[in-house]
Amino acid sequence: MQEQAHSQLNSGGFIIDKPVFFSSLLIVLALVLAATLMPEATGAVFGQIQAAITQYASWYYVLVVAIILVAVLFFGFSRLGDIKLGPDHSVPDYSRSSWFAMLFSAGMGIGLMFFGVAEPVMHFLAPPTGDAGTVAAAKEAIRLTFFHWGLHGWAIYAIVALVLAYFAFRHNLPLTLRSALYPLIGDKIYGPIGSIVDTFAIVATICGVATSLGFGALQINSGINYLTGLPISTTAQIIIVVVTMILATLSLVMGLDAGIKRLSELNMGLAVILLVGVVLAGPTVMLLQMFMQNIGGYLSDLVTKTFNLYAYNPTDWLGGWTIFYWGWWLSWSPFVGLFIARISRGRTIREFVIGAMFIPCGFTLLWMAMFGNSGIELLLHQGQVAFGEAVQENQAVALFKFLEYLPGSSIISGLAIVMVVVFFVTSADSGAMVLNMLSAHGRDDTPRLQRTVWTGIITLVTIALLLSGGLGALQTAAIASALPFSVALMAAIFGFAKALHIDKAKRDMALLDVTMPSISDKGEWKKRLQLLMHYPSENSIQRFQRDSVYPALEDFGREIERYGVRYTLTDLIDEEGRAAITVDHGGEMNFVYEVHCSAHQVPIDESGEVATGNSDKIYYRAEVHLSEGGQDYDVMGWSKDQVITDIVNQYEHHMHFLQSLR
């Protein structure tokens, strides 16, 4: 059904979802033309939309973000957290360090460079309430910065990634945004509704990446101007965009492991070096004391700030900061969420929540505290008024103006420029990878030329907006798109919770005591002990599958067919090392029982030799897999009747599971 529902264009090896690919390009073209030909008028229209959202729907944004945070915490730390983002037997594709580096670089890195100094200083000089430039304003500035860059934002990324990874890796749905709606509309995700959702995701991603790249080019230009005196101009920024996108294209062509992963690891290393340098160069002890106090203040005010709409003391500050941030996080979540989902296969929901929300959030808050407090210290106790004026005039130069006050400022500023460039490269190449997947049914094994199409589109869009001054208009459009997306996301969270409930019910049934096949022969236990002490070859397992497993599946299938139940047998013993049966339950979940030939490492004894004298370091097991993945037990050596008994036991559990859902 999935292949019939998809509309593919295979030309020169390209794999394209035509409705999504062409419709998204037309919408982006229309937006870019409007922002290019009429930047002021377009910006005014989207600005009015954003102002209306702030005026009439700010309460809704606050509620949505609060629900998302509570939902992520519940999914992560309840019993549901044990469920894997993939089959039960799956293992993570990447080490924790590589995983963290990639999700951090794609999801947050450039924001730290741009706002790490600027935002705390701006809150200090213009707080929402109270007097500016005071100790109270300094404390509140860091609390507000923590609030905007803390758990709420990372929860938005995490929930989108959780939903997509769960349905893609555990239920074999396409790794695109449409799969989030599967519990609500079922196979209709392969029709027009799914195409609309994926088209929206592409448009939002292009708008977000292009506008960020444009504003990032301004920051890079400002840094180079500080170091070398190169004029700040549109021409220089276009050159920066082209060079950045050439690097992004090279990284994308190299692939996720060789390109994006290595760049992300490089940038994380550079970020740690820069952070340590700032801490050691500044008032180290005071900064650490401030950080601990800031954490306490953030946690103590978490609930209050989450729901603070300044209803009794109305201010434009709310729309310009908090609601802007919630819209920006939501508008970026299709891109960042899908990328994080792509690199998170095999992790449990609990491990994902800790690794993809709490750890990067902790590093983000540490960064904001060190840079923000250092910037505020210059104003509060050192009287560097010119620094504050420079930040208010141009946020892009805030980081470099701050670095002027540190020893070796030229070297540190050079390192900061390199970091900004690499952060933008990782954002651009991961964005292009996501765009390619969204337009190719979730596949990332498309030809290299097809992948480069998207870096080219991002480059052209960014240059057009730089030349016309339309970056602000497109950015506002992207943020305004967060409103309809948030509605779909609420529905997706409901569907995700429903699917997890079903998964949990099935896992509970699997925990029922399983009666192992009885043994009639009193000497049979010796044969089984012999099997436990033996490490079978691949040929031995395949022979067992042909002689015992497949005949058992056939007998079970023929017997169940007598009751009017349809089934499908699969014999892939030679090709994939598995024999399987699928029992069709119509509109309910089908029963799947498979026996896989799985390779394992032979144990090594204390002397370093392979156990039992086996010269081969690999042995094989006949492992049972159900629809949710491997069950981690071996049936090698069982008789045909014993295998049938196990099939019936598992089928009985499946029927109990279906009954519990009715």
C-alpha positions as CSV (number, residue, x, y, z in Angstrom):
1,M,0.0,0.0,0.0
2,Q,2.8,2.4,0.9
3,E,4.5,2.0,-2.5
4,Q,1.1,2.4,-4.3
5,A,0.3,5.5,-2.4
6,H,3.7,7.2,-3.0
7,S,4.2,9.1,-6.2
8,Q,7.8,8.5,-7.3
9,L,9.9,10.1,-10.0
10,N,12.9,7.9,-10.8
11,S,15.0,9.8,-13.3
12,G,18.7,9.4,-13.4
13,G,18.6,7.5,-10.1
14,F,16.6,10.3,-8.4
15,I,13.9,9.3,-5.9
16,I,11.4,12.1,-5.5
17,D,8.0,12.5,-3.9
18,K,6.6,14.6,-6.7
19,P,3.7,16.3,-5.0
20,V,5.9,17.3,-2.0
21,F,8.9,18.3,-4.1
22,F,7.3,20.5,-6.6
23,S,4.6,22.1,-4.4
24,S,7.1,23.0,-1.8
25,L,9.4,24.6,-4.4
26,L,6.4,26.7,-5.8
27,I,5.5,27.9,-2.3
28,V,9.1,28.8,-1.5
29,L,9.4,30.6,-4.9
30,A,6.3,32.6,-4.2
31,L,7.5,33.6,-0.7
32,V,10.9,34.5,-1.9
33,L,9.5,36.6,-4.8
34,A,7.2,38.4,-2.4
35,A,10.0,39.1,0.1
36,T,12.4,40.1,-2.7
37,L,10.1,42.3,-4.8
38,M,8.1,43.8,-1.9
39,P,10.2,43.3,1.2
40,E,8.6,46.1,3.2
41,A,5.0,45.2,2.2
42,T,5.6,41.5,2.8
43,G,7.3,42.1,6.1
44,A,4.4,44.4,7.1
45,V,1.8,41.7,6.3
46,F,3.6,38.9,8.1
47,G,4.4,41.4,10.9
48,Q,0.6,42.1,11.3
49,I,0.0,38.3,11.4
50,Q,2.6,37.9,14.1
51,A,1.3,40.8,16.0
52,A,-2.2,39.4,15.9
53,I,-0.8,36.0,17.2
54,T,0.9,37.8,20.0
55,Q,-2.2,39.8,21.0
56,Y,-4.8,37.0,20.7
57,A,-2.9,33.7,21.0
58,S,0.0,34.3,23.4
59,W,-1.9,32.4,26.0
60,Y,-2.2,29.5,23.6
61,Y,1.5,29.5,22.9
62,V,2.3,29.5,26.6
63,L,-0.2,26.6,27.1
64,V,1.2,24.6,24.2
65,V,4.8,24.9,25.3
66,A,3.8,23.9,28.9
67,I,2.0,20.8,27.6
68,I,5.0,19.8,25.5
69,L,7.4,20.1,28.5
70,V,5.1,18.0,30.8
71,A,4.5,15.5,28.0
72,V,8.2,14.9,27.4
73,L,8.9,14.5,31.1
74,F,6.1,12.1,31.5
75,F,7.1,10.0,28.5
76,G,10.7,9.9,29.7
77,F,10.3,9.1,33.3
78,S,7.3,7.0,33.4
79,R,7.3,3.3,32.6
80,L,6.9,4.3,28.9
81,G,10.5,5.4,29.1
82,D,11.7,1.8,28.7
83,I,10.3,1.6,25.2
84,K,13.0,1.8,22.5
85,L,13.0,4.0,19.4
86,G,13.3,1.0,17.2
87,P,12.9,-2.8,17.6
88,D,13.6,-4.2,21.1
89,H,16.9,-5.7,19.9
90,S,18.2,-2.5,18.3
91,V,21.3,-0.7,19.5
92,P,22.2,3.0,19.0
93,D,23.9,3.9,15.7
94,Y,26.2,6.4,17.3
95,S,28.2,6.8,20.5
96,R,26.8,9.2,23.1
97,S,29.5,11.8,22.4
98,S,28.9,11.8,18.7
99,W,25.2,11.8,19.2
100,F,25.3,14.7,21.6
101,A,27.7,16.7,19.3
102,M,25.4,16.3,16.3
103,L,22.1,17.1,17.9
104,F,23.7,20.1,19.7
105,S,25.4,21.5,16.6
106,A,22.2,21.2,14.5
107,G,19.8,22.3,17.2
108,M,21.4,25.1,19.1
109,G,25.1,25.8,18.5
110,I,24.8,29.0,16.3
111,G,22.3,30.5,18.7
112,L,24.8,30.4,21.5
113,M,27.3,32.3,19.5
114,F,24.8,35.0,18.5
115,F,22.8,35.4,21.7
116,G,25.2,34.2,24.4
117,V,26.4,37.7,25.2
118,A,23.7,39.8,23.5
119,E,20.5,38.6,25.1
120,P,21.5,38.8,28.8
121,V,23.0,42.3,28.2
122,M,19.8,43.4,26.4
123,H,17.6,42.1,29.3
124,F,19.9,43.8,31.8
125,L,19.6,47.2,29.9
126,A,15.8,46.8,29.1
127,P,14.1,44.4,31.5
128,P,10.3,43.7,31.2
129,T,9.7,45.2,34.6
130,G,11.7,47.0,37.2
131,D,14.7,49.3,36.8
132,A,17.5,48.7,34.3
133,G,21.1,48.4,35.2
134,T,20.6,47.2,38.8
135,V,21.6,44.1,40.6
136,A,18.0,42.9,40.5
137,A,18.0,43.5,36.7
138,A,21.2,41.4,36.4
139,K,19.6,38.5,38.2
140,E,16.4,38.7,36.2
141,A,18.4,39.0,32.9
142,I,20.0,35.6,33.4
143,R,16.8,34.0,34.6
144,L,15.0,35.2,31.5
145,T,17.8,34.0,29.3
146,F,17.7,30.6,31.0
147,F,14.0,30.5,30.5
148,H,14.2,31.1,26.8
149,W,17.1,28.7,26.2
150,G,16.3,26.0,28.8
151,L,14.1,23.0,29.1
152,H,11.1,24.4,27.2
153,G,13.0,24.9,23.9
154,W,14.7,21.6,24.0
155,A,11.4,19.9,24.9
156,I,9.9,21.2,21.7
157,Y,12.7,19.7,19.7
158,A,12.6,16.5,21.7
159,I,8.8,15.8,21.3
160,V,9.0,16.1,17.5
161,A,12.1,13.9,17.4
162,L,10.4,11.3,19.7
163,V,7.3,11.1,17.7
164,L,9.1,10.7,14.4
165,A,11.8,8.3,15.6
166,Y,9.2,6.1,17.3
167,F,7.0,5.7,14.3
168,A,9.8,5.5,11.8
169,F,12.0,3.0,13.6
170,R,9.5,1.0,15.6
171,H,6.7,0.9,13.1
172,N,8.6,1.2,9.9
173,L,6.9,4.4,8.7
174,P,8.6,7.0,6.5
175,L,11.0,9.2,8.5
176,T,9.0,12.3,7.5
177,L,6.7,14.6,9.4
178,R,3.6,12.9,8.0
179,S,4.2,9.8,10.1
180,A,3.5,11.8,13.3
181,L,-0.2,11.7,12.3
182,Y,-0.4,8.0,11.7
183,P,-2.3,7.1,14.9
184,L,-4.9,9.7,14.0
185,I,-5.5,9.1,10.2
186,G,-3.8,5.8,9.6
187,D,-2.8,5.1,5.9
188,K,-4.2,8.4,4.8
189,I,-0.7,9.8,5.7
190,Y,0.3,8.5,2.2
191,G,-2.3,10.7,0.6
192,P,-2.9,14.4,0.2
193,I,-2.9,15.1,3.9
194,G,0.6,13.6,4.3
195,S,1.9,15.5,1.3
196,I,0.6,18.8,2.8
197,V,2.3,18.1,6.1
198,D,5.7,17.3,4.5
199,T,5.4,20.3,2.2
200,F,4.8,22.5,5.2
201,A,7.9,21.0,6.8
202,I,10.1,21.7,3.7
203,V,8.9,25.3,3.5
204,A,9.4,26.0,7.2
205,T,12.9,24.4,7.0
206,I,14.0,26.4,4.0
207,C,12.7,29.6,5.6
208,G,14.4,28.9,8.9
209,V,17.8,27.8,7.5
210,A,18.0,30.5,4.9
211,T,17.2,33.4,7.2
212,S,19.5,32.0,9.9
213,L,22.3,31.7,7.2
214,G,21.7,35.3,6.2
215,F,21.8,36.7,9.7
216,G,24.8,34.4,10.4
217,A,26.6,35.8,7.4
218,L,26.2,39.3,9.0
219,Q,27.8,38.0,12.2
220,I,30.7,36.4,10.4
221,N,31.1,39.6,8.4
222,S,31.1,41.6,11.6
223,G,33.7,39.4,13.2
224,I,36.0,39.6,10.1
225,N,35.5,43.4,10.1
226,Y,36.7,43.5,13.7
227,L,39.8,41.4,13.0
228,T,40.8,42.6,9.5
229,G,38.9,45.8,8.8
230,L,37.0,44.2,5.9
231,P,34.0,46.4,5.2
232,I,30.5,45.1,6.3
233,S,28.7,44.9,3.0
234,T,26.1,42.8,1.2
235,T,28.8,41.6,-1.3
236,A,31.0,40.3,1.5
237,Q,28.0,38.5,3.1
238,I,27.1,36.8,-0.2
239,I,30.6,35.6,-0.5
240,I,30.4,34.2,3.0
241,V,27.1,32.5,2.2
242,V,28.6,30.9,-0.9
243,V,31.7,29.6,0.8
244,T,29.7,28.3,3.8
245,M,27.3,26.4,1.4
246,I,30.2,25.0,-0.6
247,L,31.6,23.5,2.7
248,A,28.1,22.3,3.6
249,T,27.7,20.6,0.2
250,L,31.0,18.8,0.7
251,S,29.9,17.7,4.1
252,L,26.5,16.5,2.8
253,V,28.1,14.6,-0.1
254,M,30.5,12.9,2.3
255,G,27.5,11.6,4.3
256,L,26.2,11.7,7.9
257,D,29.1,9.7,9.4
258,A,32.0,11.2,7.5
259,G,30.7,14.8,7.2
260,I,28.2,16.0,9.6
261,K,29.3,13.9,12.5
262,R,33.0,14.9,12.3
263,L,32.2,18.6,11.9
264,S,29.9,18.4,14.9
265,E,32.5,16.7,17.0
266,L,35.1,19.4,15.9
267,N,32.8,22.2,16.9
268,M,31.9,20.7,20.2
269,G,35.6,20.6,21.0
270,L,36.1,24.2,19.9
271,A,33.1,25.3,22.0
272,V,34.5,23.7,25.1
273,I,37.9,25.4,24.5
274,L,36.2,28.8,24.0
275,L,34.0,28.3,27.1
276,V,36.9,27.3,29.3
277,G,39.0,30.2,28.0
278,V,36.3,32.7,28.9
279,V,35.8,31.3,32.4
280,L,39.6,31.3,33.1
281,A,40.1,34.8,31.7
282,G,37.3,36.3,33.7
283,P,36.4,36.3,37.4
284,T,36.4,32.5,37.5
285,V,35.1,31.9,41.1
286,M,32.5,34.6,40.8
287,L,31.2,33.2,37.5
288,L,30.9,29.7,39.0
289,Q,29.0,31.2,42.0
290,M,26.7,33.1,39.7
291,F,26.0,30.0,37.7
292,M,24.9,28.0,40.7
293,Q,22.7,30.8,41.9
294,N,21.3,31.3,38.4
295,I,20.4,27.6,38.3
296,G,18.5,27.8,41.6
297,G,16.7,30.9,40.5
298,Y,15.7,29.3,37.2
299,L,14.4,26.1,38.8
300,S,12.5,28.0,41.5
301,D,10.8,30.3,39.0
302,L,10.2,27.6,36.4
303,V,6.4,27.3,36.8
304,T,5.8,31.0,37.5
305,K,7.7,32.1,34.3
306,T,6.1,29.4,32.2
307,F,2.7,30.8,32.7
308,N,3.6,34.5,33.2
309,L,1.7,36.5,30.5
310,Y,2.2,39.9,32.2
311,A,-1.7,40.1,32.2
312,Y,-1.7,42.5,35.1
313,N,1.1,44.6,33.8
314,P,0.8,44.4,29.9
315,T,4.1,44.9,28.0
316,D,5.3,44.6,24.5
317,W,8.3,42.7,25.8
318,L,6.4,39.4,26.0
319,G,5.7,39.4,22.2
320,G,9.2,40.6,21.3
321,W,10.9,37.9,23.4
322,T,9.0,35.0,24.9
323,I,6.3,34.5,22.3
324,F,8.9,35.2,19.5
325,Y,11.1,32.4,21.0
326,W,8.3,29.9,21.3
327,G,7.3,30.6,17.7
328,W,10.9,30.3,16.6
329,W,11.5,27.0,18.4
330,L,8.3,25.6,17.0
331,S,9.0,26.7,13.5
332,W,12.5,25.1,13.6
333,S,11.3,21.9,15.3
334,P,10.3,20.0,12.0
335,F,13.9,20.4,10.8
336,V,15.8,19.8,14.0
337,G,13.3,17.2,15.3
338,L,13.6,15.1,12.1
339,F,17.4,15.4,12.2
340,I,17.6,14.3,15.9
341,A,15.2,11.5,15.1
342,R,17.5,10.3,12.3
343,I,20.5,9.9,14.6
344,S,18.6,8.5,17.7
345,R,17.6,5.0,16.5
346,G,18.0,2.3,19.1
347,R,17.9,4.5,22.3
348,T,15.1,4.1,24.9
349,I,12.7,7.0,25.3
350,R,14.2,7.7,28.8
351,E,17.8,7.7,27.5
352,F,16.7,10.0,24.6
353,V,15.0,12.5,26.9
354,I,18.0,12.7,29.2
355,G,20.5,12.9,26.3
356,A,18.5,15.1,23.9
357,M,17.0,17.5,26.5
358,F,18.7,17.6,29.9
359,I,22.3,17.3,28.8
360,P,22.3,19.9,26.0
361,C,20.1,22.1,28.1
362,G,22.7,22.0,30.9
363,F,25.5,22.9,28.6
364,T,23.4,25.7,27.1
365,L,22.7,27.2,30.5
366,L,26.3,26.9,31.5
367,W,27.3,28.8,28.3
368,M,24.7,31.5,28.8
369,A,25.7,32.0,32.4
370,M,29.4,32.3,31.7
371,F,29.1,34.6,28.7
372,G,26.0,36.5,29.9
373,N,27.3,37.1,33.4
374,S,30.7,38.2,32.0
375,G,29.0,40.7,29.7
376,I,26.8,42.0,32.5
377,E,29.9,42.3,34.8
378,L,31.5,44.7,32.4
379,L,28.4,47.0,32.7
380,L,27.5,46.5,36.3
381,H,30.9,46.8,38.0
382,Q,33.3,48.0,35.4
383,G,31.2,50.8,33.9
384,Q,31.8,49.8,30.2
385,V,28.9,51.9,28.9
386,A,30.2,51.8,25.3
387,F,30.0,48.0,25.3
388,G,26.3,48.1,26.2
389,E,25.6,50.7,23.5
390,A,27.3,48.6,20.9
391,V,25.3,45.5,21.8
392,Q,22.0,47.5,21.7
393,E,22.9,48.9,18.3
394,N,24.0,45.7,16.7
395,Q,23.5,42.2,18.3
396,A,25.8,40.6,15.6
397,V,28.9,42.3,17.1
398,A,28.0,41.6,20.7
399,L,30.3,38.5,21.0
400,F,33.3,40.2,19.4
401,K,32.9,43.4,21.4
402,F,32.8,41.3,24.5
403,L,36.0,39.4,23.5
404,E,37.9,42.7,23.2
405,Y,38.0,42.8,27.0
406,L,39.7,39.5,27.3
407,P,43.5,38.7,27.1
408,G,44.4,37.5,23.6
409,S,41.2,38.9,22.2
410,S,42.3,38.6,18.5
411,I,43.1,34.9,18.8
412,I,39.9,34.2,20.7
413,S,37.9,36.2,18.2
414,G,39.5,34.2,15.3
415,L,38.5,31.0,17.1
416,A,34.9,32.3,17.5
417,I,34.7,33.1,13.8
418,V,35.8,29.6,12.9
419,M,33.1,28.2,15.3
420,V,30.4,30.4,13.8
421,V,31.3,29.2,10.3
422,V,31.4,25.5,11.3
423,F,28.2,25.8,13.2
424,F,26.5,27.3,10.2
425,V,28.0,24.5,8.0
426,T,26.5,21.9,10.3
427,S,23.1,23.6,10.4
428,A,23.1,24.0,6.6
429,D,24.2,20.4,5.7
430,S,21.9,18.8,8.3
431,G,19.1,21.1,7.0
432,A,19.8,20.0,3.4
433,M,19.8,16.4,4.5
434,V,16.4,16.8,6.2
435,L,15.0,18.5,3.1
436,N,16.2,15.7,0.9
437,M,14.6,13.1,3.2
438,L,11.3,15.0,3.3
439,S,11.1,15.1,-0.5
440,A,12.2,11.4,-0.9
441,H,9.8,9.5,1.3
442,G,12.2,9.7,4.3
443,R,15.1,8.0,2.5
444,D,18.7,9.4,2.9
445,D,20.3,7.0,0.5
446,T,19.6,9.1,-2.5
447,P,22.2,10.0,-5.1
448,R,24.8,12.6,-4.2
449,L,23.6,15.0,-6.9
450,Q,20.1,14.9,-5.6
451,R,21.3,15.9,-2.1
452,T,23.2,18.9,-3.5
453,V,20.1,20.3,-5.1
454,W,18.9,21.4,-1.6
455,T,22.1,23.2,-0.7
456,G,21.8,25.0,-4.0
457,I,18.2,26.0,-3.2
458,I,19.1,27.3,0.2
459,T,22.0,29.3,-1.2
460,L,19.9,31.0,-3.9
461,V,17.1,31.8,-1.5
462,T,19.6,33.3,1.0
463,I,21.4,35.4,-1.6
464,A,18.1,36.7,-3.0
465,L,17.0,37.8,0.4
466,L,20.3,39.4,1.2
467,L,20.1,41.5,-2.0
468,S,16.6,42.6,-1.4
469,G,16.6,43.0,2.3
470,G,13.8,40.4,2.7
471,L,15.4,38.3,5.4
472,G,13.2,39.8,8.1
473,A,10.0,39.2,6.2
474,L,10.8,35.5,5.6
475,Q,11.8,35.1,9.2
476,T,8.5,36.5,10.4
477,A,6.7,34.2,8.0
478,A,8.5,31.2,9.4
479,I,7.6,32.2,13.0
480,A,3.9,32.8,12.1
481,S,3.8,29.3,10.6
482,A,4.4,27.9,14.1
483,L,0.7,28.5,15.0
484,P,-0.9,26.0,12.6
485,F,2.0,23.6,13.2
486,S,1.4,23.7,16.9
487,V,-2.2,22.5,16.4
488,A,-0.9,19.5,14.4
489,L,1.8,18.9,17.0
490,M,-0.8,18.7,19.8
491,A,-2.7,16.1,17.7
492,A,0.5,14.2,17.1
493,I,1.3,14.1,20.9
494,F,-2.1,12.7,21.6
495,G,-1.6,10.0,18.9
496,F,1.9,9.3,20.2
497,A,0.6,8.8,23.7
498,K,-2.1,6.4,22.4
499,A,0.5,4.4,20.5
500,L,2.7,4.1,23.6
501,H,-0.2,2.9,25.6
502,I,-0.8,0.1,23.1
503,D,3.0,-0.7,23.1
504,K,3.0,-0.8,26.9
505,A,0.0,-3.1,27.0
506,K,1.7,-5.5,24.6
507,R,4.9,-5.4,26.7
508,D,2.9,-6.2,29.8
509,M,1.5,-9.2,28.1
510,A,4.9,-10.3,27.1
511,L,6.0,-10.3,30.8
512,L,3.4,-13.0,31.6
513,D,5.0,-16.2,32.7
514,V,5.8,-18.3,29.6
515,T,5.5,-22.0,30.0
516,M,8.4,-23.5,28.2
517,P,7.8,-26.6,26.0
518,S,7.6,-29.8,28.0
519,I,10.3,-32.5,27.5
520,S,9.1,-36.1,27.3
521,D,12.5,-37.7,27.0
522,K,14.2,-37.9,30.4
523,G,17.6,-37.6,28.8
524,E,16.6,-34.5,26.7
525,W,18.1,-32.2,29.3
526,K,21.6,-33.5,28.5
527,K,21.1,-32.6,24.8
528,R,20.0,-29.1,25.8
529,L,23.0,-28.7,28.1
530,Q,25.2,-29.7,25.2
531,L,23.6,-27.0,23.0
532,L,24.2,-24.4,25.7
533,M,27.9,-25.4,25.7
534,H,28.2,-25.4,21.9
535,Y,28.6,-22.3,19.6
536,P,26.8,-23.2,16.4
537,S,27.9,-22.1,12.9
538,E,25.7,-20.1,10.5
539,N,25.1,-23.3,8.4
540,S,23.9,-25.2,11.6
541,I,21.3,-22.5,12.3
542,Q,20.1,-22.4,8.7
543,R,19.8,-26.2,8.7
544,F,17.8,-26.0,11.9
545,Q,15.5,-23.3,10.4
546,R,14.8,-25.5,7.4
547,D,14.4,-28.8,9.3
548,S,12.4,-27.6,12.3
549,V,11.4,-23.9,12.3
550,Y,9.9,-23.6,8.8
551,P,7.9,-26.9,9.1
552,A,6.6,-25.7,12.5
553,L,5.5,-22.4,10.9
554,E,3.8,-24.3,8.1
555,D,1.9,-26.6,10.5
556,F,0.8,-23.7,12.6
557,G,-0.3,-21.8,9.6
558,R,-2.3,-24.7,8.1
559,E,-4.0,-25.3,11.4
560,I,-5.0,-21.7,12.0
561,E,-6.3,-21.5,8.4
562,R,-8.9,-24.0,9.4
563,Y,-10.5,-21.3,11.6
564,G,-10.7,-18.9,8.6
565,V,-7.6,-16.9,9.6
566,R,-5.3,-15.8,6.8
567,Y,-1.5,-16.0,7.2
568,T,1.7,-15.4,5.2
569,L,4.8,-17.5,5.3
570,T,8.2,-16.0,4.5
571,D,11.3,-18.1,3.7
572,L,14.4,-15.9,3.5
573,I,16.7,-18.3,5.2
574,D,19.4,-18.1,2.6
575,E,19.0,-14.3,1.8
576,E,18.4,-12.7,5.2
577,G,18.6,-15.6,7.6
578,R,15.0,-15.6,8.8
579,A,11.9,-17.7,8.6
580,A,8.6,-16.0,9.5
581,I,4.9,-16.2,9.7
582,T,2.4,-13.2,9.7
583,V,-1.1,-13.9,10.9
584,D,-3.6,-11.3,9.5
585,H,-6.0,-9.8,12.0
586,G,-7.7,-7.4,9.7
587,G,-8.0,-3.9,11.2
588,E,-6.1,-5.0,14.4
589,M,-2.4,-5.5,14.9
590,N,-1.1,-8.6,13.0
591,F,0.8,-11.4,14.8
592,V,4.4,-11.8,13.7
593,Y,6.7,-14.7,14.7
594,E,10.1,-14.9,13.2
595,V,13.3,-16.9,13.8
596,H,16.4,-15.0,12.9
597,C,19.9,-16.3,12.3
598,S,21.8,-13.8,14.5
599,A,25.6,-13.5,14.8
600,H,27.3,-13.0,18.2
601,Q,30.8,-12.8,19.7
602,V,32.1,-16.0,21.2
603,P,33.1,-15.4,24.9
604,I,36.8,-14.9,25.6
605,D,38.3,-16.5,28.6
606,E,40.8,-14.9,31.1
607,S,43.8,-15.9,29.0
608,G,42.4,-14.0,26.0
609,E,41.6,-17.2,24.1
610,V,38.3,-18.0,22.5
611,A,36.1,-20.1,25.0
612,T,35.8,-23.8,24.4
613,G,38.7,-23.9,22.0
614,N,36.5,-22.7,19.1
615,S,38.8,-21.1,16.5
616,D,35.9,-19.0,15.1
617,K,35.2,-15.8,17.1
618,I,31.6,-15.6,15.8
619,Y,28.7,-18.0,16.6
620,Y,25.0,-17.9,15.7
621,R,21.7,-18.2,17.5
622,A,18.2,-18.9,16.3
623,E,16.5,-15.9,18.0
624,V,12.8,-15.3,18.1
625,H,11.5,-11.9,16.9
626,L,8.0,-10.5,17.3
627,S,6.5,-7.4,15.6
628,E,8.2,-5.2,18.3
629,G,11.6,-6.7,17.7
630,G,13.9,-9.4,19.1
631,Q,12.9,-11.2,22.3
632,D,16.4,-12.2,23.2
633,Y,15.9,-16.0,23.5
634,D,17.3,-18.8,21.4
635,V,15.3,-21.8,20.1
636,M,18.3,-23.6,18.5
637,G,18.0,-27.4,19.0
638,W,14.3,-27.4,19.9
639,S,12.1,-30.0,18.2
640,K,9.4,-29.0,15.7
641,D,6.7,-29.6,18.3
642,Q,8.6,-27.4,20.9
643,V,8.8,-24.6,18.3
644,I,5.1,-24.9,17.6
645,T,4.4,-24.8,21.3
646,D,6.4,-21.5,21.6
647,I,4.5,-20.1,18.6
648,V,1.2,-20.9,20.3
649,N,2.3,-19.4,23.6
650,Q,3.3,-16.1,21.8
651,Y,0.1,-16.1,19.8
652,E,-1.9,-16.5,23.0
653,H,-0.1,-13.5,24.5
654,H,-0.9,-11.6,21.3
655,M,-4.6,-12.5,21.5
656,H,-4.7,-11.4,25.2
657,F,-3.0,-8.1,24.1
658,L,-5.6,-7.5,21.4
659,Q,-8.4,-8.2,23.9
660,S,-7.0,-5.7,26.4
661,L,-7.3,-3.0,23.7
662,R,-10.9,-3.6,22.8
